[in-house]
């Protein structure tokens, strides 16, 4: 008697059922943490966590009602501060300088609760609402969360399922903290890299809910196995507002404090009138 070897081909339904059975064996938070651990490894693991600073250089575009409203050369300097161990919910550990023009003739500097617009005329304080929006956006940025906030009390990762985003299968994780900030992040299923994040904020004047979306693409190794997106697109309530195409990204450049602080002899200008 001859025996024929049976060939079984897994159907999409069978694969989904198998995936559902696998997920049922662990909680959504356990699965979410597992995905985040895989993402951290894909970004460079310990090398990503040891990143001290970063310089992104390229073309920046701003948009108003989907129409191009400005473009310039931009150079963004970012420096991470040493975080406490274990991390505390009130800690904010990042400084940023956004320099514009080929000769960096103007810049915006953010540091914790302060922000200044710097030109040849002097330094003008940024509106408090602008500084607060920058700080809140940073706290809910997936890269900042992974670099500075892992282990923070009350920080949770909840697996929300799978989907397809721009023809790419993704795993979706909702990240929440003790102050009820919630950001939903889409990670490439094969690459394990962030491709999209969404969070909502309340407009301080209108009290309306505003949707903030950021897309990440064109990842490259920027040093020692650390992966970083060269293209970043931001949308607000479904409209494109900003896009950065980096020509070069470098890390661990030993950036100094004076890059993020005002010179002692600089003229402090009056804040702009709020319209």
C-alpha positions as CSV (number, residue, x, y, z in Angstrom):
1,X,0.0,0.0,0.0
2,X,1.3,3.4,-1.0
3,X,0.9,6.3,1.3
4,X,0.6,9.8,-0.1
5,X,2.0,12.7,1.9
6,X,-0.8,15.2,2.5
7,X,0.0,18.9,1.8
8,X,-1.8,21.4,4.0
9,X,-2.0,25.1,3.0
10,X,-2.9,27.5,5.7
11,X,-5.8,29.6,4.7
12,X,-6.1,33.3,5.9
13,X,-9.0,32.2,8.1
14,X,-6.9,29.5,9.7
15,X,-4.0,32.0,10.2
16,X,-6.3,34.5,11.9
17,X,-7.8,31.8,14.2
18,X,-4.3,30.7,15.1
19,X,-3.3,34.2,15.8
20,X,-6.4,34.8,17.9
21,X,-5.7,31.6,19.9
22,X,-2.2,32.7,20.5
23,X,-3.3,36.2,21.7
24,X,-5.9,34.6,24.0
25,X,-3.1,33.0,26.0
26,X,-1.7,36.5,26.9
27,X,-3.3,39.7,27.9
28,X,-3.5,42.7,25.6
29,X,-1.0,44.6,27.9
30,X,1.5,41.7,27.8
31,X,1.2,41.5,24.0
32,X,1.6,45.3,23.8
33,X,4.7,45.2,25.9
34,X,6.1,42.4,23.7
35,X,5.5,44.4,20.6
36,X,7.2,47.5,22.1
37,X,10.2,45.3,23.2
38,X,10.5,44.2,19.5
39,X,10.3,47.8,18.3
40,X,13.0,48.9,20.7
41,X,15.3,46.1,19.4
42,X,14.6,47.1,15.8
43,X,15.5,50.7,16.6
44,X,18.9,49.7,17.9
45,X,18.2,48.4,21.4
46,X,20.8,49.5,23.9
47,X,22.5,51.7,21.3
48,X,19.2,53.6,20.8
49,X,18.8,54.0,24.6
50,X,22.4,55.3,24.8
51,X,21.8,58.0,22.2
52,X,22.8,61.3,23.8
53,X,22.0,63.7,21.0
54,X,21.0,63.9,17.3
55,X,21.3,66.4,14.4
56,X,18.8,66.2,11.5
57,X,19.5,68.3,8.4
58,X,17.4,68.8,5.3
59,X,14.4,70.5,3.8
60,X,11.5,71.6,5.8
61,X,8.1,72.5,4.4
62,X,5.1,74.1,6.0
63,X,1.5,74.0,4.8
64,X,-1.7,76.0,5.3
65,X,-4.9,74.4,4.2
66,X,-3.0,71.8,2.2
67,X,-1.1,74.5,0.3
68,X,2.6,75.1,0.5
69,X,3.2,78.2,2.7
70,X,6.9,78.0,3.3
71,X,10.1,76.0,2.7
72,X,13.6,76.4,4.0
73,X,16.8,74.5,4.9
74,X,16.5,73.3,8.5
75,X,18.8,71.8,11.0
76,X,17.3,70.3,14.1
77,X,19.5,69.7,17.1
78,X,18.2,67.5,19.9
79,X,19.8,66.7,23.2
80,X,18.6,64.2,25.8
81,X,19.1,64.9,29.5
82,X,20.0,62.1,31.9
83,X,16.8,60.6,33.2
84,X,16.2,59.6,36.8
85,X,16.2,55.9,37.6
86,X,13.5,54.9,37.9
87,X,11.8,57.5,35.6
88,X,9.3,59.8,37.3
89,X,6.1,61.1,35.6
90,X,7.1,64.7,36.1
91,X,10.5,64.5,34.4
92,X,11.0,66.2,31.0
93,X,14.4,65.5,29.6
94,X,14.9,67.0,26.1
95,X,16.3,70.2,24.7
96,X,15.8,71.2,21.0
97,X,17.1,73.9,18.7
98,X,15.5,74.4,15.3
99,X,17.8,76.4,13.0
100,X,16.7,77.7,9.6
101,X,18.4,78.9,6.5
102,X,21.7,77.8,4.9
103,X,23.6,80.0,7.4
104,X,21.2,79.3,10.3
105,X,20.2,82.9,10.4
106,X,17.3,82.3,12.7
107,X,16.4,79.6,15.2
108,X,13.8,78.5,17.7
109,X,15.1,77.1,21.0
110,X,12.9,75.0,23.4
111,X,14.0,73.9,26.8
112,X,11.5,72.5,29.3
113,X,9.0,75.3,29.9
114,X,10.7,78.1,27.9
115,X,11.0,78.8,24.2
116,X,12.7,81.7,22.3
117,X,12.7,82.8,18.7
118,X,16.3,84.0,17.9
119,X,17.2,86.4,15.1
120,X,19.8,89.1,14.5
121,X,17.5,91.4,16.4
122,X,17.6,89.4,19.6
123,X,15.6,86.7,21.4
124,X,11.8,86.9,21.6
125,X,9.9,84.7,24.1
126,X,7.6,82.2,22.4
127,X,3.9,82.3,23.5
128,X,3.2,79.9,26.4
129,X,0.6,78.0,24.3
130,X,3.3,77.3,21.6
131,X,5.8,76.0,24.3
132,X,3.1,73.9,25.9
133,X,2.1,72.4,22.6
134,X,5.7,71.5,21.8
135,X,6.2,70.0,25.2
136,X,3.0,67.9,25.1
137,X,3.8,66.7,21.6
138,X,7.3,65.6,22.7
139,X,5.9,63.7,25.7
140,X,3.6,61.8,23.3
141,X,6.2,61.2,20.6
142,X,6.9,57.5,20.3
143,X,10.6,58.0,20.0
144,X,10.8,60.1,23.1
145,X,8.6,57.6,25.0
146,X,11.0,54.8,24.1
147,X,14.2,56.8,24.8
148,X,13.1,58.6,28.0
149,X,9.9,57.2,29.5
150,X,10.2,53.4,29.6
151,X,9.7,52.2,33.1
152,X,7.8,55.3,34.2
153,X,5.1,54.4,36.8
154,X,1.7,54.3,35.2
155,X,3.0,53.9,31.6
156,X,1.1,51.1,29.9
157,X,1.1,49.5,26.4
158,X,-2.1,47.9,25.2
159,X,-2.2,45.8,22.0
160,X,-5.1,47.0,19.8
161,X,-4.9,44.5,17.0
162,X,-3.6,44.5,13.4
163,X,-4.5,46.4,10.3
164,X,-3.1,47.4,6.9
165,X,-1.7,51.0,6.6
166,X,-0.6,52.2,3.2
167,X,-0.4,48.6,1.9
168,X,1.8,47.6,4.9
169,X,0.5,45.2,7.6
170,X,0.9,46.9,11.0
171,X,0.5,46.1,14.7
172,X,-1.3,48.8,16.7
173,X,-0.4,49.6,20.3
174,X,-2.1,52.2,22.5
175,X,0.3,53.9,25.0
176,X,-1.1,55.6,28.0
177,X,0.4,57.3,31.0
178,X,-0.6,58.2,34.6
179,X,-1.9,61.6,33.4
180,X,-4.2,60.1,30.9
181,X,-2.2,61.0,27.8
182,X,-2.9,58.4,25.1
183,X,-1.1,57.9,21.8
184,X,-1.9,55.2,19.3
185,X,1.1,53.9,17.4
186,X,1.2,51.8,14.2
187,X,4.3,49.6,13.9
188,X,5.3,47.8,10.7
189,X,4.7,44.1,11.2
190,X,7.8,43.0,9.4
191,X,10.1,45.9,10.2
192,X,8.9,46.6,13.8
193,X,9.5,50.3,13.1
194,X,7.0,53.1,13.9
195,X,5.1,54.2,10.7
196,X,2.3,56.3,12.2
197,X,1.2,57.8,15.5
198,X,-2.1,59.5,16.6
199,X,-3.0,61.5,19.6
200,X,-5.7,64.1,20.5
201,X,-5.3,67.3,22.4
202,X,-7.8,69.9,23.6
203,X,-7.4,73.4,22.1
204,X,-7.0,75.8,25.0
205,X,-9.1,78.5,23.4
206,X,-11.9,76.7,21.6
207,X,-11.9,73.6,23.9
208,X,-12.4,71.5,20.7
209,X,-10.5,68.2,20.3
210,X,-7.7,68.4,17.8
211,X,-6.2,65.3,16.1
212,X,-2.4,65.2,15.7
213,X,-1.0,62.7,13.3
214,X,2.7,62.0,12.5
215,X,4.0,59.6,9.8
216,X,7.5,58.2,9.7
217,X,9.2,56.7,6.7
218,X,12.5,56.1,4.9
219,X,14.4,54.7,7.8
220,X,18.2,54.6,7.7
221,X,21.0,53.4,10.0
222,X,22.3,56.7,11.5
223,X,25.1,55.2,13.5
224,X,25.9,52.0,15.3
225,X,22.7,50.3,14.3
226,X,20.4,53.0,15.4
227,X,17.5,53.4,13.0
228,X,15.8,56.8,12.4
229,X,13.2,58.1,9.8
230,X,14.5,60.5,7.2
231,X,11.0,61.6,6.3
232,X,8.5,63.0,8.9
233,X,5.1,64.2,8.0
234,X,2.7,65.9,10.5
235,X,-1.0,66.4,10.0
236,X,-3.6,68.3,12.1
237,X,-7.3,67.4,11.8
238,X,-6.6,65.7,8.5
239,X,-4.6,68.5,6.9
240,X,-0.9,68.4,6.2
241,X,0.9,71.1,8.2
242,X,4.7,70.2,8.2
243,X,7.1,67.8,6.4
244,X,10.8,67.3,6.9
245,X,13.1,65.5,4.4
246,X,16.4,64.9,6.0
247,X,19.5,64.6,3.9
248,X,21.6,63.5,6.8
249,X,21.1,62.4,10.4
250,X,23.9,62.0,12.9
251,X,23.9,61.0,16.5
252,X,26.2,61.5,19.5
253,X,27.8,64.7,18.4
254,X,28.6,65.9,21.9
255,X,26.3,68.9,21.7
256,X,26.9,71.5,24.3
257,X,24.6,73.5,26.6
258,X,25.3,76.8,24.8
259,X,23.5,75.6,21.8
260,X,20.3,75.5,23.7
261,X,20.7,78.5,26.0
262,X,20.7,82.2,25.3
263,X,24.0,84.2,25.3
264,X,24.3,86.4,28.3
265,X,24.6,89.6,26.1
266,X,21.6,88.9,23.8
267,X,18.8,91.4,23.7
268,X,15.5,90.1,25.0
269,X,12.6,91.4,22.8
270,X,9.0,91.9,23.9
271,X,6.7,88.9,23.2
272,X,4.5,89.2,20.1
273,X,1.0,90.3,20.7
274,X,-1.5,87.5,20.7
275,X,-4.0,88.2,18.0
